[in-house]
Amino acid sequence: MPKRRNKTRQKPEKDTVYILKMILYHIIGIQWLRITLHSGMMIPIPVGFLIGLLFTSHEHFQIDRKIEYAVLLTAMVVGFWLPVGVTILL
């Protein structure tokens, strides 16, 4: 008779933790670094999106990774059009 292996199952996240995580991903993803040069040219860099990708890649629950990427992408697009983030004048 084969022996059973004890598989440890991960506990699912609570709904409140999941909602809080989505809100934090949205706040992080909306942040932009805008560098304005003397010539008037502006260089936008989505630093919040890059930080969010770093957090998402190290996520414990890999099932929701696609949803987290979608939240980061929509937040990045919204943050591009809103005056959110840091502006540096060079």
N, CA, C and O atoms as a GROMACS GRO file, in nm:
protein
  360
    1MET      N    1   0.084  -0.117   0.000
    1MET     CA    2   0.000   0.000   0.000
    1MET      C    3   0.089   0.125   0.000
    1MET      O    4   0.177   0.138   0.085
    2PRO      N    5   0.067   0.217  -0.097
    2PRO     CA    6   0.153   0.337  -0.105
    2PRO      C    7   0.127   0.430   0.013
    2PRO      O    8   0.016   0.442   0.065
    3LYS      N    9   0.234   0.496   0.052
    3LYS     CA   10   0.224   0.592   0.163
    3LYS      C   11   0.170   0.725   0.111
    3LYS      O   12   0.201   0.767   0.000
    4ARG      N   13   0.089   0.788   0.192
    4ARG     CA   14   0.038   0.921   0.157
    4ARG      C   15   0.138   1.027   0.198
    4ARG      O   16   0.200   1.019   0.304
    5ARG      N   17   0.152   1.122   0.114
    5ARG     CA   18   0.237   1.236   0.147
    5ARG      C   19   0.151   1.345   0.208
    5ARG      O   20   0.040   1.371   0.163
    6ASN      N   21   0.204   1.406   0.308
    6ASN     CA   22   0.132   1.518   0.369
    6ASN      C   23   0.158   1.644   0.287
    6ASN      O   24   0.267   1.701   0.290
    7LYS      N   25   0.059   1.684   0.214
    7LYS     CA   26   0.070   1.806   0.135
    7LYS      C   27   0.019   1.922   0.217
    7LYS      O   28  -0.092   1.919   0.270
    8THR      N   29   0.099   2.024   0.226
    8THR     CA   30   0.055   2.143   0.297
    8THR      C   31  -0.018   2.232   0.200
    8THR      O   32   0.035   2.268   0.095
    9ARG      N   33  -0.138   2.267   0.234
    9ARG     CA   34  -0.219   2.355   0.149
    9ARG      C   35  -0.206   2.496   0.201
    9ARG      O   36  -0.204   2.521   0.322
   10GLN      N   37  -0.198   2.589   0.106
   10GLN     CA   38  -0.190   2.729   0.144
   10GLN      C   39  -0.328   2.778   0.181
   10GLN      O   40  -0.428   2.746   0.115
   11LYS      N   41  -0.333   2.855   0.288
   11LYS     CA   42  -0.461   2.913   0.326
   11LYS      C   43  -0.495   3.025   0.229
   11LYS      O   44  -0.408   3.106   0.196
   12PRO      N   45  -0.619   3.031   0.184
   12PRO     CA   46  -0.655   3.141   0.092
   12PRO      C   47  -0.655   3.275   0.166
   12PRO      O   48  -0.677   3.282   0.287
   13GLU      N   49  -0.629   3.380   0.089
   13GLU     CA   50  -0.629   3.513   0.147
   13GLU      C   51  -0.770   3.554   0.186
   13GLU      O   52  -0.868   3.514   0.124
   14LYS      N   53  -0.778   3.634   0.289
   14LYS     CA   54  -0.907   3.692   0.326
   14LYS      C   55  -0.941   3.800   0.224
   14LYS      O   56  -0.853   3.857   0.160
   15ASP      N   57  -1.070   3.827   0.210
   15ASP     CA   58  -1.115   3.927   0.112
   15ASP      C   59  -1.062   4.065   0.144
   15ASP      O   60  -1.025   4.140   0.053
   16THR      N   61  -1.056   4.100   0.271
   16THR     CA   62  -1.008   4.234   0.308
   16THR      C   63  -0.860   4.250   0.274
   16THR      O   64  -0.818   4.358   0.234
   17VAL      N   65  -0.782   4.145   0.291
   17VAL     CA   66  -0.640   4.151   0.256
   17VAL      C   67  -0.624   4.166   0.105
   17VAL      O   68  -0.538   4.241   0.059
   18TYR      N   69  -0.707   4.097   0.029
   18TYR     CA   70  -0.701   4.104  -0.116
   18TYR      C   71  -0.739   4.244  -0.166
   18TYR      O   72  -0.672   4.299  -0.254
   19ILE      N   73  -0.844   4.302  -0.110
   19ILE     CA   74  -0.886   4.437  -0.150
   19ILE      C   75  -0.779   4.539  -0.113
   19ILE      O   76  -0.750   4.629  -0.192
   20LEU      N   77  -0.722   4.526   0.006
   20LEU     CA   78  -0.615   4.618   0.048
   20LEU      C   79  -0.496   4.607  -0.046
   20LEU      O   80  -0.434   4.707  -0.081
   21LYS      N   81  -0.463   4.485  -0.085
   21LYS     CA   82  -0.351   4.465  -0.176
   21LYS      C   83  -0.379   4.529  -0.312
   21LYS      O   84  -0.289   4.590  -0.370
   22MET      N   85  -0.501   4.517  -0.363
   22MET     CA   86  -0.535   4.578  -0.491
   22MET      C   87  -0.529   4.731  -0.483
   22MET      O   88  -0.485   4.797  -0.577
   23ILE      N   89  -0.574   4.786  -0.371
   23ILE     CA   90  -0.566   4.932  -0.352
   23ILE      C   91  -0.421   4.978  -0.348
   23ILE      O   92  -0.386   5.080  -0.407
   24LEU      N   93  -0.337   4.903  -0.279
   24LEU     CA   94  -0.195   4.940  -0.272
   24LEU      C   95  -0.127   4.927  -0.408
   24LEU      O   96  -0.043   5.011  -0.443
   25TYR      N   97  -0.162   4.823  -0.484
   25TYR     CA   98  -0.106   4.812  -0.619
   25TYR      C   99  -0.152   4.929  -0.707
   25TYR      O  100  -0.076   4.977  -0.791
   26HIS      N  101  -0.273   4.974  -0.688
   26HIS     CA  102  -0.322   5.088  -0.766
   26HIS      C  103  -0.249   5.217  -0.726
   26HIS      O  104  -0.211   5.296  -0.813
   27ILE      N  105  -0.228   5.237  -0.598
   27ILE     CA  106  -0.157   5.357  -0.552
   27ILE      C  107  -0.012   5.354  -0.600
   27ILE      O  108   0.041   5.457  -0.642
   28ILE      N  109   0.051   5.238  -0.592
   28ILE     CA  110   0.190   5.227  -0.639
   28ILE      C  111   0.198   5.245  -0.790
   28ILE      O  112   0.286   5.316  -0.840
   29GLY      N  113   0.107   5.182  -0.863
   29GLY     CA  114   0.111   5.186  -1.010
   29GLY      C  115   0.084   5.323  -1.069
   29GLY      O  116   0.123   5.349  -1.183
   30ILE      N  117   0.020   5.410  -0.996
   30ILE     CA  118  -0.018   5.541  -1.049
   30ILE      C  119   0.098   5.642  -1.042
   30ILE      O  120   0.090   5.750  -1.100
   31GLN      N  121   0.205   5.608  -0.972
   31GLN     CA  122   0.316   5.700  -0.951
   31GLN      C  123   0.408   5.707  -1.073
   31GLN      O  124   0.450   5.605  -1.128
   32TRP      N  125   0.438   5.829  -1.114
   32TRP     CA  126   0.526   5.855  -1.226
   32TRP      C  127   0.637   5.950  -1.184
   32TRP      O  128   0.617   6.033  -1.095
   33LEU      N  129   0.751   5.939  -1.247
   33LEU     CA  130   0.860   6.035  -1.231
   33LEU      C  131   0.869   6.110  -1.362
   33LEU      O  132   0.898   6.052  -1.467
   34ARG      N  133   0.844   6.240  -1.356
   34ARG     CA  134   0.848   6.323  -1.478
   34ARG      C  135   0.969   6.415  -1.470
   34ARG      O  136   0.980   6.498  -1.379
   35ILE      N  137   1.058   6.399  -1.566
   35ILE     CA  138   1.178   6.482  -1.572
   35ILE      C  139   1.156   6.585  -1.682
   35ILE      O  140   1.137   6.550  -1.798
   36THR      N  141   1.160   6.714  -1.644
   36THR     CA  142   1.140   6.824  -1.739
   36THR      C  143   1.274   6.891  -1.764
   36THR      O  144   1.339   6.938  -1.670
   37LEU      N  145   1.316   6.895  -1.888
   37LEU     CA  146   1.442   6.957  -1.926
   37LEU      C  147   1.422   7.106  -1.954
   37LEU      O  148   1.308   7.152  -1.966
   38HIS      N  149   1.532   7.180  -1.964
   38HIS     CA  150   1.523   7.324  -1.992
   38HIS      C  151   1.460   7.352  -2.127
   38HIS      O  152   1.398   7.457  -2.146
   39SER      N  153   1.473   7.261  -2.220
   39SER     CA  154   1.416   7.283  -2.353
   39SER      C  155   1.264   7.265  -2.354
   39SER      O  156   1.200   7.287  -2.457
   40GLY      N  157   1.206   7.225  -2.241
   40GLY     CA  158   1.062   7.206  -2.232
   40GLY      C  159   1.019   7.063  -2.257
   40GLY      O  160   0.901   7.031  -2.247
   41MET      N  161   1.114   6.978  -2.290
   41MET     CA  162   1.081   6.838  -2.315
   41MET      C  163   1.063   6.764  -2.182
   41MET      O  164   1.142   6.779  -2.089
   42MET      N  165   0.956   6.686  -2.176
   42MET     CA  166   0.929   6.611  -2.053
   42MET      C  167   0.949   6.462  -2.080
   42MET      O  168   0.902   6.410  -2.181
   43ILE      N  169   1.019   6.395  -1.987
   43ILE     CA  170   1.045   6.252  -1.997
   43ILE      C  171   0.971   6.183  -1.883
   43ILE      O  172   1.015   6.190  -1.769
   44PRO      N  173   0.859   6.116  -1.912
   44PRO     CA  174   0.787   6.044  -1.806
   44PRO      C  175   0.840   5.902  -1.789
   44PRO      O  176   0.861   5.830  -1.887
   45ILE      N  177   0.862   5.863  -1.665
   45ILE     CA  178   0.911   5.729  -1.633
   45ILE      C  179   0.814   5.665  -1.533
   45ILE      O  180   0.790   5.722  -1.427
   46PRO      N  181   0.757   5.548  -1.565
   46PRO     CA  182   0.660   5.485  -1.474
   46PRO      C  183   0.728   5.407  -1.362
   46PRO      O  184   0.729   5.284  -1.364
   47VAL      N  185   0.784   5.477  -1.263
   47VAL     CA  186   0.856   5.409  -1.156
   47VAL      C  187   0.762   5.326  -1.069
   47VAL      O  188   0.802   5.220  -1.020
   48GLY      N  189   0.640   5.371  -1.049
   48GLY     CA  190   0.545   5.295  -0.970
   48GLY      C  191   0.512   5.161  -1.034
   48GLY      O  192   0.498   5.060  -0.964
   49PHE      N  193   0.499   5.161  -1.165
   49PHE     CA  194   0.472   5.036  -1.237
   49PHE      C  195   0.589   4.940  -1.222
   49PHE      O  196   0.569   4.820  -1.202
   50LEU      N  197   0.711   4.992  -1.231
   50LEU     CA  198   0.829   4.906  -1.218
   50LEU      C  199   0.841   4.849  -1.077
   50LEU      O  200   0.876   4.732  -1.061
   51ILE      N  201   0.814   4.930  -0.975
   51ILE     CA  202   0.815   4.881  -0.838
   51ILE      C  203   0.704   4.779  -0.816
   51ILE      O  204   0.724   4.679  -0.748
   52GLY      N  205   0.588   4.805  -0.873
   52GLY     CA  206   0.476   4.711  -0.863
   52GLY      C  207   0.508   4.578  -0.929
   52GLY      O  208   0.469   4.473  -0.877
   53LEU      N  209   0.578   4.580  -1.042
   53LEU     CA  210   0.619   4.456  -1.106
   53LEU      C  211   0.714   4.377  -1.018
   53LEU      O  212   0.708   4.254  -1.012
   54LEU      N  213   0.801   4.447  -0.949
   54LEU     CA  214   0.893   4.381  -0.857
   54LEU      C  215   0.817   4.314  -0.743
   54LEU      O  216   0.846   4.199  -0.708
   55PHE      N  217   0.720   4.385  -0.686
   55PHE     CA  218   0.638   4.327  -0.578
   55PHE      C  219   0.556   4.208  -0.629
   55PHE      O  220   0.545   4.107  -0.560
   56THR      N  221   0.499   4.222  -0.747
   56THR     CA  222   0.414   4.116  -0.801
   56THR      C  223   0.494   3.990  -0.834
   56THR      O  224   0.444   3.879  -0.816
   57SER      N  225   0.616   4.008  -0.880
   57SER     CA  226   0.696   3.890  -0.914
   57SER      C  227   0.736   3.808  -0.792
   57SER      O  228   0.765   3.690  -0.804
   58HIS      N  229   0.736   3.871  -0.674
   58HIS     CA  230   0.769   3.799  -0.550
   58HIS      C  231   0.646   3.767  -0.468
   58HIS      O  232   0.656   3.743  -0.348
   59GLU      N  233   0.530   3.767  -0.532
   59GLU     CA  234   0.404   3.742  -0.462
   59GLU      C  235   0.396   3.596  -0.419
   59GLU      O  236   0.436   3.506  -0.493
   60HIS      N  237   0.343   3.573  -0.300
   60HIS     CA  238   0.331   3.438  -0.244
   60HIS      C  239   0.224   3.357  -0.317
   60HIS      O  240   0.246   3.240  -0.350
   61PHE      N  241   0.109   3.419  -0.343
   61PHE     CA  242   0.000   3.352  -0.414
   61PHE      C  243   0.012   3.384  -0.562
   61PHE      O  244  -0.009   3.499  -0.601
   62GLN      N  245   0.047   3.287  -0.643
   62GLN     CA  246   0.071   3.311  -0.785
   62GLN      C  247  -0.056   3.305  -0.868
   62GLN      O  248  -0.052   3.334  -0.988
   63ILE      N  249  -0.167   3.270  -0.809
   63ILE     CA  250  -0.292   3.257  -0.884
   63ILE      C  251  -0.341   3.393  -0.932
   63ILE      O  252  -0.391   3.405  -1.044
   64ASP      N  253  -0.327   3.495  -0.850
   64ASP     CA  254  -0.382   3.626  -0.880
   64ASP      C  255  -0.283   3.718  -0.951
   64ASP      O  256  -0.307   3.838  -0.960
   65ARG      N  257  -0.175   3.665  -1.001
   65ARG     CA  258  -0.072   3.748  -1.062
   65ARG      C  259  -0.124   3.823  -1.185
   65ARG      O  260  -0.087   3.938  -1.206
   66LYS      N  261  -0.207   3.760  -1.266
   66LYS     CA  262  -0.260   3.826  -1.386
   66LYS      C  263  -0.350   3.943  -1.348
   66LYS      O  264  -0.348   4.047  -1.415
   67ILE      N  265  -0.426   3.928  -1.243
   67ILE     CA  266  -0.512   4.038  -1.198
   67ILE      C  267  -0.426   4.153  -1.146
   67ILE      O  268  -0.458   4.269  -1.172
   68GLU      N  269  -0.320   4.122  -1.075
   68GLU     CA  270  -0.232   4.226  -1.023
   68GLU      C  271  -0.164   4.301  -1.138
   68GLU      O  272  -0.147   4.423  -1.131
   69TYR      N  273  -0.124   4.229  -1.242
   69TYR     CA  274  -0.066   4.296  -1.360
   69TYR      C  275  -0.168   4.388  -1.426
   69TYR      O  276  -0.134   4.498  -1.468
   70ALA      N  277  -0.292   4.343  -1.435
   70ALA     CA  278  -0.397   4.426  -1.496
   70ALA      C  279  -0.422   4.552  -1.414
   70ALA      O  280  -0.440   4.660  -1.471
   71VAL      N  281  -0.424   4.540  -1.282
   71VAL     CA  282  -0.443   4.657  -1.195
   71VAL      C  283  -0.327   4.754  -1.212
   71VAL      O  284  -0.348   4.875  -1.218
   72LEU      N  285  -0.205   4.702  -1.218
   72LEU     CA  286  -0.089   4.789  -1.237
   72LEU      C  287  -0.093   4.861  -1.371
   72LEU      O  288  -0.061   4.979  -1.379
   73LEU      N  289  -0.133   4.790  -1.477
   73LEU     CA  290  -0.139   4.853  -1.610
   73LEU      C  291  -0.245   4.963  -1.616
   73LEU      O  292  -0.219   5.070  -1.671
   74THR      N  293  -0.363   4.936  -1.561
   74THR     CA  294  -0.466   5.040  -1.564
   74THR      C  295  -0.427   5.159  -1.478
   74THR      O  296  -0.455   5.274  -1.513
   75ALA      N  297  -0.364   5.134  -1.365
   75ALA     CA  298  -0.318   5.244  -1.280
   75ALA      C  299  -0.210   5.325  -1.350
   75ALA      O  300  -0.205   5.447  -1.335
   76MET      N  301  -0.124   5.259  -1.425
   76MET     CA  302  -0.018   5.330  -1.497
   76MET      C  303  -0.078   5.422  -1.603
   76MET      O  304  -0.032   5.536  -1.619
   77VAL      N  305  -0.179   5.375  -1.675
   77VAL     CA  306  -0.242   5.458  -1.778
   77VAL      C  307  -0.313   5.578  -1.714
   77VAL      O  308  -0.303   5.690  -1.764
   78VAL      N  309  -0.384   5.553  -1.605
   78VAL     CA  310  -0.452   5.663  -1.535
   78VAL      C  311  -0.350   5.763  -1.481
   78VAL      O  312  -0.371   5.884  -1.490
   79GLY      N  313  -0.240   5.714  -1.424
   79GLY     CA  314  -0.137   5.802  -1.370
   79GLY      C  315  -0.066   5.884  -1.475
   79GLY      O  316  -0.014   5.991  -1.444
   80PHE      N  317  -0.063   5.836  -1.599
   80PHE     CA  318   0.001   5.913  -1.706
   80PHE      C  319  -0.076   6.040  -1.734
   80PHE      O  320  -0.016   6.144  -1.762
   81TRP      N  321  -0.209   6.034  -1.728
   81TRP     CA  322  -0.291   6.150  -1.763
   81TRP      C  323  -0.320   6.240  -1.645
   81TRP      O  324  -0.356   6.356  -1.664
   82LEU      N  325  -0.305   6.191  -1.523
   82LEU     CA  326  -0.328   6.274  -1.404
   82LEU      C  327  -0.197   6.332  -1.355
   82LEU      O  328  -0.091   6.271  -1.374
   83PRO      N  329  -0.201   6.448  -1.290
   83PRO     CA  330  -0.077   6.506  -1.237
   83PRO      C  331  -0.037   6.441  -1.104
   83PRO      O  332  -0.040   6.505  -1.000
   84VAL      N  333  -0.001   6.312  -1.111
   84VAL     CA  334   0.035   6.237  -0.991
   84VAL      C  335   0.181   6.194  -1.005
   84VAL      O  336   0.224   6.153  -1.112
   85GLY      N  337   0.255   6.204  -0.897
   85GLY     CA  338   0.394   6.161  -0.899
   85GLY      C  339   0.487   6.276  -0.868
   85GLY      O  340   0.447   6.375  -0.807
   86VAL      N  341   0.611   6.261  -0.909
   86VAL     CA  342   0.716   6.358  -0.880
   86VAL      C  343   0.764   6.419  -1.009
   86VAL      O  344   0.787   6.348  -1.107
   87THR      N  345   0.778   6.552  -1.011
   87THR     CA  346   0.831   6.623  -1.128
   87THR      C  347   0.964   6.685  -1.091
   87THR      O  348   0.975   6.756  -0.991
   88ILE      N  349   1.064   6.658  -1.172
   88ILE     CA  350   1.198   6.712  -1.150
   88ILE      C  351   1.230   6.807  -1.265
   88ILE      O  352   1.215   6.772  -1.382
   89LEU      N  353   1.275   6.927  -1.232
   89LEU     CA  354   1.315   7.025  -1.333
   89LEU      C  355   1.465   7.025  -1.346
   89LEU      O  356   1.536   7.047  -1.248
   90LEU      N  357   1.514   6.999  -1.466
   90LEU     CA  358   1.658   7.000  -1.491
   90LEU      C  359   1.696   7.112  -1.585
   90LEU      O  360   1.814   7.128  -1.618
   0.00000   0.00000   0.00000
